[in-house]
């Protein structure tokens, strides 16, 4: 699936309908920024909005997934050809007075045709997307392949979330006690990562100063978040659509916990509580598919 091609296709069909991004966003109950992200290929429309989007653009879901028009005339011609063959066979068998066999033949042809149409409608790319595995990395020696500015290309689409809160690299003065990176891409890439580090005195002072100087963003009430009870919040980058990147501290143990929860469409596809200790999550955080924040944004 080529997200850039799909984005270009959405933009082109929107313009064909004479709609601005703002007008399309209003009709779909989303904001302009969301439509812009679709059209630049940075993320894909939510499953729940696909039917409304394709209706507004006068395209099929399969065409959206393929990022191009499907030549319907060819399908129609094939259907006409099959229908003529069925009628010829029906006439021949009627003369033979074998009505039961005739009915079975017609049923078999129609069933095969419906199966073909279902396959064309759903599309094999969609099937492939539902089979994407959840990838988990716990090898700290591979840290920079997944986090930071030099990640592998596959893991670079972090939706402009500021990952600079995390350390640029793992150094000798860092005693890593826990690390996990979870990646899932059923349709849109999603990330859950956390890194727990114990520092010596000098390094602890330098790192906490770096993080406290960070220009943190507003986060309160995003996805039900009310704060952080168990740790001191040193820095946070939050986006109302794409989630959180933050750092917490435990001064008594000179420990810093770095966390990123990056997703889209107002929920995470994975059961995130299975992969991260609850104490590292913000108070009240709820990014399950039926979360109240998502319903507040017009999705149900």
Rosetta blueprint (number, residue, H / E / L):
1 X L
2 X L
3 X H
4 X H
5 X H
6 X H
7 X H
8 X H
9 X H
10 X H
11 X H
12 X H
13 X H
14 X H
15 X H
16 X H
17 X L
18 X L
19 X L
20 X L
21 X H
22 X H
23 X H
24 X H
25 X H
26 X H
27 X H
28 X H
29 X L
30 X L
31 X L
32 X H
33 X H
34 X H
35 X H
36 X H
37 X H
38 X H
39 X H
40 X L
41 X L
42 X L
43 X L
44 X L
45 X L
46 X L
47 X H
48 X H
49 X H
50 X H
51 X H
52 X H
53 X H
54 X H
55 X H
56 X H
57 X H
58 X L
59 X L
60 X L
61 X H
62 X H
63 X H
64 X H
65 X H
66 X H
67 X L
68 X L
69 X L
70 X L
71 X L
72 X H
73 X H
74 X H
75 X H
76 X H
77 X H
78 X H
79 X H
80 X H
81 X H
82 X H
83 X H
84 X H
85 X H
86 X H
87 X H
88 X H
89 X H
90 X H
91 X H
92 X H
93 X H
94 X H
95 X H
96 X L
97 X L
98 X L
99 X H
100 X H
101 X H
102 X H
103 X H
104 X H
105 X H
106 X H
107 X H
108 X H
109 X H
110 X H
111 X H
112 X H
113 X H
114 X H
115 X H
116 X H
117 X H
118 X H
119 X H
120 X H
121 X H
122 X H
123 X L
124 X H
125 X H
126 X H
127 X H
128 X H
129 X H
130 X H
131 X L
132 X L
133 X L
134 X L
135 X E
136 X E
137 X E
138 X L
139 X L
140 X H
141 X H
142 X H
143 X H
144 X H
145 X H
146 X H
147 X L
148 X L
149 X L
150 X L
151 X L
152 X L
153 X H
154 X H
155 X H
156 X L
157 X L
158 X L
159 X L
160 X L
161 X L
162 X L
163 X H
164 X H
165 X H
166 X L
167 X L
168 X L
169 X L
170 X L
171 X L
172 X L
173 X L
174 X E
175 X E
176 X E
177 X E
178 X E
179 X E
180 X E
181 X E
182 X E
183 X E
184 X E
185 X L
186 X L
187 X L
188 X L
189 X L
190 X E
191 X E
192 X E
193 X E
194 X E
195 X E
196 X E
197 X E
198 X E
199 X E
200 X L
201 X H
202 X H
203 X H
204 X H
205 X H
206 X H
207 X H
208 X H
209 X H
210 X H
211 X H
212 X H
213 X L
214 X L
215 X L
216 X L
217 X L
218 X L
219 X L
220 X L
221 X L
222 X H
223 X H
224 X H
225 X L
226 X L
227 X E
228 X L
229 X L
230 X L
231 X L
232 X E
233 X E
234 X E
235 X E
236 X E
237 X E
238 X E
239 X E
240 X L
241 X L
242 X L
243 X E
244 X E
245 X E
246 X E
247 X E
248 X E
249 X E
250 X E
251 X H
252 X H
253 X H
254 X L
255 X E
256 X E
257 X E
258 X E
259 X E
260 X E
261 X E
262 X E
263 X L
264 X E
265 X L
266 X L
267 X E
268 X L
269 X L
270 X L
271 X L
272 X H
273 X H
274 X H
275 X L
276 X L
277 X L
278 X H
279 X H
280 X H
281 X L
282 X L
283 X E
284 X L
285 X L
286 X L
287 X L
288 X L
289 X L
290 X L
291 X L
292 X H
293 X H
294 X H
295 X H
296 X H
297 X L
298 X L
299 X L
300 X L
